[in-house]
Amino acid sequence: MQRDAGRRRWLLAATALAAGGLATGAWAQAGSAQLEELVVTAQKRAENVQDVPLSITAVSGRDLEAANVTNFRELTAMVPALRMEGSNNTRNTTVSLRGIGNSGNNPGIEYSVGVFLDGVYLPGLSVLQGDLVDIQAVEVLRGPQGTLYGRNTPVGAINIITREPQAEPEAMVTAGFGNYQQRYAKGYLGGALGEDLSARASFWLRDRDGFARNLATGGRVNDMKGGGARLRTMWTPNDDLKFNLVGHYSIVRSKGGVADAINPTGPGGVATPGFLAATAALGYTFQNFTGGDFVVQADDVTNDKAISYGASVTGEFELPAGHTLTSITAWDVNVGGADPYSADALPQNVAKLIERGEIESFSEELRLNSPTGGFFEYIAGVYLYRQTYDFWSTLTVGPDANRLFPLPAAAGGPQPFRQGDQLRSEADLKTRSTALFGTGRFNFTDRWRASLGARYVWEKKDGVINHTNSPGANAAFQALFGPNLIGAVERSEEKFTWLISTQYDLTPDIMAFASVSTGYKSGGFNARRQAPTAPVQFEPESSIDYQLGLKSQLLDRRLRLNLTLFNMVLSDFQESILNPVTRSGFLTGNAGERRVRGLEGDFVAVAGPNLRFSGGLTYLDAEFTDYTIGPCFAGRTPNGSLPNTCSFNGLTPVSSPKWKFNLAGDYSRQIADDLMLNARLEVQHTSTMLLDAALDPRSRQKAVTLLNGSLSLGAEARGWSGRLWVKNLTDEHYYQRIGGIPLAPLVSTGGTAGAEGFHGYYAEPRTYGLELTYRY
């Protein structure tokens, strides 16, 4: 049975990736349409994506619009290696590549996938919660980008590039509505303001009811309300100077992130007989026994708000002999917070959590690009970065914990919780970083090129961290949640990262490449309440990646097929998870060494003027190779190198599906003068994976296959079009993240049994709608 299932997965994956190659032979006579050249800036200069010797997926703004990709999360349908997960608030969003990424649940841990907007590093991901509007391209670079990119790219980087203003006037506005009372609008307006000045303004607005129903309050949760705007101006005082000023602002509000209890009456589930009896004694009735039904039961929900704003100035100066000097000066702010909400996502008022955080950053990049076309080409530069992060959170014990759930014997019970007792975490952290970087490319022949790159970074972090219990909290309470910690923290680091690559043009349309690159992310501090034995500091994270790839354009450039074999080793991955046994503190540290190897590929095939196919594939073979002090989930026998730890060696890490692929088809037909009909259908598949970092088997998410589609009708000459769309057509119910229920061992049976419980955060169900667009 397993062999047959494996063969079916191989067949599906091979079909998804090779559909263009197998079918295109029959299309050769269908028409003269060819693929357009796709220009990227992945290596800090404009070049054809087929000439870039690294694993990259680039999606143009036009393709984003054709696929109805409205936000960053939906981009994962076009880039199989990319994954974006949400949880109880927007700050805890995870962006991962090749199964590797950090959640934002600990503000002391930065992301392993760097996100850049118009060349500017974004330390917070609030901007990713909004709509993608007026985008030139999105480039997803897989593997370490530790040479040319500013910060935190040991796993990869994502470039979001907005459209430059043009002299010709242009405008677009889209308005739409859908199920769950969804209403949205977006658009842009641009053109010349003078002989050497042009501007472009864009906006988006979205309002949607919640996907899930809350039995405790009768309302709906996981809604979304938000809006944003961007202004981009370009000034070209002469042929040798160009300045781009970009300013952006967005705000997203949500009563969301409420988790659903998973199999609460199953093994280790939270709904023990004692829990049900205690709940009834409080006057509540626990009803949420069925998972996967978009029904939750929480006494309060997250009132989450995420604000992002910033500005950047990019100056490009054409120097003598073909050199270009580029300066990027940027300022960025992310503000996020959640009003008091149910920390345990249960109907009782056991504990409420409130969080606030603000990241402010300043950066300057100065870069010199040499002319191209000679034997030796180079890029050299300096990067300066300054960041402050202010964070605080407060967990307050509610009346139901005080009345019914005494402290467990292990913590000195039977002393009860006291209503109003608090756990408070405050962190005021500063980062200062300076880096020198450069790359050089040797054009040995017209067909053979090789590149070397290096980066040296100096980084210092310091600040003050306070973890305190409320005055008067009893000794057992303090023993369970950890003692007070008040004090200054400081660390300094230096790191050298490098790149070696070579590429060879087998034919004018087929290029082979090989590369070795390294990446790095600095260490830091545990900025929130931790388990009593957890260290305050954690060490840097580093990576090395080997790639062997082939980039090709075949069949008279009607088929673009790119494949990359990779083997990446990640050392000292920075991880923060809720203590899987007590569920009363976080374990933060370095998760040993893991190896991820596999295959990445994508294709675009044009059958003719009316038919186009595209797709991508990621195959992952991931495992821990040296991690013997991992956290043990409840019920697992410790076998690690330290007491009460578990060895993860040979196990597959969290969020690492073996297979992930997508396949899409677009068909268009002219049905009348200036009236075009377009149909699109896409399928995306993700194989099974674990979603809890402790690798508890109860966090297994089954394989999911999603279907999306749209039908459009438009008159290009008159500027209007309409589209019917549907996402998750078959209404698959699945979770994007699964984790432990905080304090579950206490609320389940008074702490006398090993019940810990799991809950999951829903991915979106079936959505559909209608939109109208006008372009000028």
C-alpha positions, 0 to 999 in steps of 0.5 A: 500500500505504501509503495503504491501511494509513493508511486502515485505521488511520484506520478503526480509530481512528475506530471505537474513538472513535466506537463509542459515538456510532454505536451508541447511537442504537439503544440509546435504548430499551434502558433508563434507565441513565445515566452517573454524575457523575465528580468530580475534584480536578484544579484543587484543588477538587472538580468534575465532570470535564465542567466542567474546561477541560483534557485529562484522563482520570479513572478511578474505583476502581470502573472500575479494579477492573472492568477488572482494572487491578492496577498502574500499568503496566496503567493505560496500557490505559485512557489511550492518551496514557500510557506506562510503560516498564521496563528493567534496574531499577525506578529506570530506569522511564519515565513519559511522556505524549504520547510525552514522558518521562524515564527514571531512568537518570540521577539528576540528571534529574527526571521531566517527568510529575509523579506525586502521591499524595493531593496529595503530589509523589513524586520517585521512582517506586518506589511505582508498581511495586506494586499499585493497591489501595483507590483512589478515582480516578486522574486523568491531566492532559495538558499542562503543569500549571505553575500549581497543581502543586508540581513537574516537570509540563511535560508533565502530571501524574498524581493518585492518590487513595486512598479516605477512611475512612468511618464504616460498616464495610467490608472486602474481600479478594482472593486469586488465582493464575495462570501463571508461578507467580503468587500474589497477595492484596490487601484493605482494612478500614475503619470508625469508631474513635470518634465523630470518628475513622475509619481505613482499612488496605489491603495487597497481596502478589504473587509471580511467577516470571520471564517469560524463561529465562536460557541462561547460568544456567538460571534465570528472570529478570524475576520480581517479589516484593513487598508493601505497606501503607497506613494512612489515618486521618481525624479530624473534631473538629468540622464545620469541621476535618478531618485526614487522616493517610496512611502507606504502605510498599512493597517490590519485589524482582526478578531482572529487567531482563535484556535480549535481544540483538536480531538479534546477527548482523545489521548492526552486531550484537554477534555478529561472527565475532571475538566468537563465536571469543573467546567459544568460547575462554573456554569459553562458547557464544553461543546467543541468536541469536533475538530475541522468544522470551523467552530471554536469555543473561547471566552475571549478573542484576539483583537489584533492590530498591525500597523506598518509604515516607512519610507525610502530614498534610492538614488542611482548615479551614473559615473564615468566609464559605465559605473553606477553608484546606488544609495538606499536610505530607509526608515521602517516601523512595525507596530503590533498589539493584541488586546486581552484575549484567551491565552488557552482558547477555552471557554473558561476565563483561566488566563488573559494575555495582552501583547504590544510590540514596536520595531523601528529600523534605519538602514543605509546601503551604498553600492558600486556596480561596475560596467558589464560585458568585460572580462571582470564585473564586480559589485562592492558596497557597505551596509549600515543597520540600526534597530530598536525593538520594544516589547511587553506582554502580560498574562493575567490569571482569571477567576476560573483558575482561582476557583477550580484549578489548584497548582499541581503537587510538583509546584508545591500545591495545593495552593490555588492560583490567585485571581489577578496574579500576573506574569509580565515580560518587557524587553527593550532591545537594540541592534547595530550592524555594519557590513562590507560586501562584494562579488566579482564575476569572471567572464572566461569565455562567451559561454563560461562564467564564474563568480566569487562573493564575500560579506563581513559583518560586525553586529552588536545587540544590547538592551534590558529584559525584565521577566517579573511576577506580580508582587505577592505571588506565592512561591509555588506560582513562581516556581511553575512560571519561573523566577523574576529576571531583571537585567541588562543583556549584551552580545557582539559578533563578527561573521564572514560569509561567502559564495562560489558559483560557476555557470556554463551555456550548453547552448544559447538557451540552456545553462548549467550552474553549480554553487556553494553559498553560506548564510548567517543570522546573529544570536540574540535574547529570549525576550518573553517569559521562558521556562525556568531552566531556559537560557537567556541568550541563544547562539547564531544560526548559520547555513551552507548550501550546495546547488546544481541546476539547469535552466533552459528555454526549449521548443523555440522558447515556448517552454521554460524549464528550470531544475535545481538539486540542492543540499543545505545544512543548517546549524544552530537553528533558533527555535522557540516553542511552548514547553510541551510538558508543562505548557507554562513557559517557552523553551528558546535555544538552538535546535542543533543541526538539520540537513535538507536536500531535494529537488526544486523546479518550475516551468512555463509552457506556451501552446500558442496565443491562447493556451499556457501552462505553468507549475512548480515542484519541491521535493524535500528530504529533511532530517535532524542530524545532530540534535540530542537535547530537543524537548520531549512531548508528553508521553515520549520517553526521554532519550537525549544527552541531557536529563529530560530531553529527547534526541531528534536525530533521524527525525523529520523537522516540523513543517517539512512536507516531502512533496509540494507542487502546483500546476495551472492552466490558462486558456483565452479566446476572443468571442467577439470584437474586442471581447476576450474570455479567459479561464484559469484552473490551478491545483496545488498539493502538499503532502503530510507533515507535522506542525508541532515543533516537538514533533508530537504525532498528534500534530500531523496534518494530512495531505491537502490538495486545493483547487482554485479557478477563475473565469474572466471577460474583458474588453481591453480597448474599452478598459473594463473586465470582470472576473468570477473567482473561487479558491479552495473549490472543494472546501478542504478543511485543514490547519495551517499551524498546530500547537499546545494549549497553554496551561492545559495540564492545569486546567484539565485535571488540576495538574494531576494528570498528563493531559496537555491538549492540542489546538489548531489554527484554520487555513481558509475555507472555500471563498468565492466572489466577483470583481470588476476592473477598469483600466485607463 
